[in-house]
Amino acid sequence: MTRMIRCAKLGREAEGLEHPPVPGELGTRIFEEISQDAWEEWTRHQTMIINEYRLNLATDAHQKILLREMEAFFFGAGANTPPDFVKPE
């Protein structure tokens, strides 16, 4: 059975995630308030952030950067693209 939620990112009713995507309070909030469609948007944005900022997710500092960007993407003013980012054609 599909779990429907009111997505905080998209502002509409949509299919919810199957489980919290990250541990902790942020993961629980995303599970409760973010749709599968919005999560898919994040995964594309996340890839760009990791590549452009050359994040090494094996380090705590870089994990914190990504989590901060994730929270801004879903619940803040939105995540910005890195200043030197050139969108591929």
C-alpha positions, 0 to 999 in steps of 0.5 A: 500500500502506498503511503501518501503525504503532503510534500513540504517541498512540492506543496502537493499530495504525493507518494511518501518514502518507504523509510527514512533516507538518513538516520536521525532527526533530519531523516525522520522529518524527511520521511514524514514530510517529503515525497518520493518525487522530491527525493528524486529531485534531491538525488540529482541535485546531490550528485551535482553538489558532490561533484562540484564541491569535490566532497569526500563523504568518508569525512565527517566535515563533508557529510555535514556539508551535504546534510546542511545542503539537504536540509536547505533543499527540502526545508529552507530557501532551497539549495543553490548551485555552486558558483562555478557550476555550468549546466550540461547541455 
